[in-house]
Every structure is written in structure tokens, then in C-alpha cells.
Amino acid sequence: MAMAWPTEPGMGMEMDHKKPKTFGGRLVSWLGAWHPAVIHFPIALLLTVALLEVLAAARKKPVYNAGNKVLLAFATAGGFAAAALGWANAGLPAADDGTALTWHRWIGTLIPFVYLLLWRLKRPAETAVNQPSSRLYETTLVVAVALILIQAYLGGDVTHGAGHMAF
């Protein structure tokens, strides 16, 4: 049974994957199929961190964001897992890859490293309760949220085709 992607024009990934014959190939293909499920965890954690940072700043209560270093640690681990599964899902770059897939692949590869930078910049809970976040941390968090939104759009473009967000 072959895993087939939509092949109608404008329907996204125009690939027809044949089921690999080797155990290793089947394993990589099966793991790659988990990419859409796994990506939501680190995305949700990053957006939660951003929301808690906004609440802490707006309410002038740093206790809201004190646990964000732990959330960022889980988001970072999930981000690296999602990126690896994305590579397993899409395969190695090919000459006929579409623009959306190319950008999605490389932004998705970058995002876990941005998460790791955020984790490194975030003060530990004991310090975060008493001191506001650094401007570099806040700027990186805004960039990370923007990258996630762009990445989500491109992922939809890859799987559902151009114009998938048309109103």
C-alpha cells in the first residue's frame, strides 16, 4: 500500500511516496507520519510561554512567568523531535521541491535552535520572580512566535495547497 499525497494542482505536496521495502525505510516513513501530531506540543508550549510573559508584564507579577524556563525546556525537546520527524516525513531536499516545502523545511530546522536560545536567555524561576526579562529574551520570543506563525502557514500551504487560508 503506497502512501500517496494529493496530486491535483494546488493541493500541496505533489509527491507519490512508494512504501519503502527495507525495515529501516519503513521505520523512517512511519516515524515521519508522526510529524503532524508532534508539532503541536512545542507550538502550544511556546505560545503559552508568550502568553504568560505578556500576563506577567501587564499585571506586573513576574510570578506568572517564573516557570517558563521549564516550559521552554519541554518545548525545545519537542521542537527537536518535531524537526527530526519533519525531515523523516518530507525526505531529503530534492530539485523539484516547492518553495513552500523548502521554506517550511529550513524554518522548521531553525525553530528548535531559537527555542534553545530562548531557554538559555530565560532566567531561572528564582531570579525571574524578582527581575524582569531581558530585552534580548523578549525580542527573541517575539521572533519565535512570528516564526511559528509563518511556519504554520507554510505547513498548511504544503499539505493543503496555496490559498488554503483564503476567506
N, C-alpha and C positions, 0 to 999 in steps of 0.2 A: 504494500500500500504506500503510495507516494504522498508526501506532504506537499500539497500544491497551494501556492499563493494565487490570489486573484490575477487574472491575466487580461481583463478588459482594460482598455486605455483609461488612464486616470484612476485606477484602482490601487495604486501604491506599488508595493514590491512586485515587480514583474519578473518573478523567478519561478522556476518549477524544480523544486528540490526532489531528487530521487532519494529513496530511503537508502542510507549507506549500508553496505554489505558487511563491514567489519564490526566487531563489538565496540571498538574504540570510536568509530564513526557514528554508530547508533547511540552510544552514550553521550557524545558531544551534541548530537542532534536533539536527544531527549532533554539534556540539561538546558540547551538553548531555548527549548519550548517553555521553560520556566521564566524566562526573562520578563514577559509582560506581567506576571504575577509578582515577581520580586521587586520590580522597580518602585512600586507604590509605597513600600515601607520607608526607604530613605527619603523619598519625596515628602511624605507626610511628616516625618520627623523634622526635616529642615523647615517646613512651613510652620510647624508647631514651635520650633525654636524662634523663628522670626516673630510669630505672634506673641510669645512670652517676652521677647525683648521689647516689643512695642508696648505691651502692657506695663512692664517694669519702668520704662521711660515715662509713659503717660501718667501712671499713678504714683511715680516717684517711690516705688517699692522694689528695690533690687532683689528681694526675695523671690519674685516671680521668675527671674531668670537664673537663679543660683544653680539649679540642676541642669542647665543647658549643656554643660560640658559632657555630662553622661549621655544626654540625648544625641549630641554630636558624635560621640564615640560609636554609638549604635548606628547612626546614620552613615558614618564613614565606612564601617564594616559592611553595611548593607549596600552602600554605593559601589564599593569594590566588587562585591558579589554580583550586583546588577550589571556592572560594566563587563565583567567576565562572561556572564550569561548572554549579554547582548552580542559579544563577539562570537560566541558559540552559535547564537541564533542566526546572525547575518553572514557569518563566514568571513574570510579574509577579503580585503578590498579587491575589487575587480574593475576592469576598464569600463564595463557597462553599468556600474553603479550609478544611480540617480543622484542628483545634487542633494536632495533631502536626506537620503541614506548616508551619504558621505559626511554631511554636516552632523547628522544625528550620531553617527559612529564616533566622530572625533570630539564633539562636545561631551558625549557620554563617557568618553575616556578621560576627559579633563575633570569632570564634576567630582569624582571621588577625591581627587587631589585638592580641589577647592574645599571640600568638606574637611579634609585633613588639616588644611591651613586654618580653617575656622576653629577646629578643635584645638589647635596649637595656640591660636590667638585668644581663645576664651579663657578668662581667669577661672581658677578653681572656685568651688562653691564658697569656701571660707572667705576668699578675697572678694568675690563677686557681690556678696551681700553688702560689703562696706564701700566698694569702689565701683563707679560706673565703667561700662565697657570702653575700650579704646576706639578711637575713630577708625583705625585700620580694620578692627574687627567688624565694626558696624558697616563700613563700606564694603568689605568682603562679603558680609551677609546679604547686603542688597544685590551685589553682583551675583551671588549664588542663587538667590531667588529668581533674578532675571534669567539666569542660565537655565534653571529648572523650567520656567515658563516657556522659553524658546525651545528647549529640548522636548517638552511635552507636545508642543505644536508640531515640531518636526517628526516626532514619533507617530502622531496622528496622520501626518502627511504621508509617511512611509507605509503605514498599514491601511489607511482609508482613502488615500489619494488626495491630490491637490484640490483645494476648495472644500475640504471636509468641515471647515468652520463657517462656511457661507451661511448667512442669515436669510 
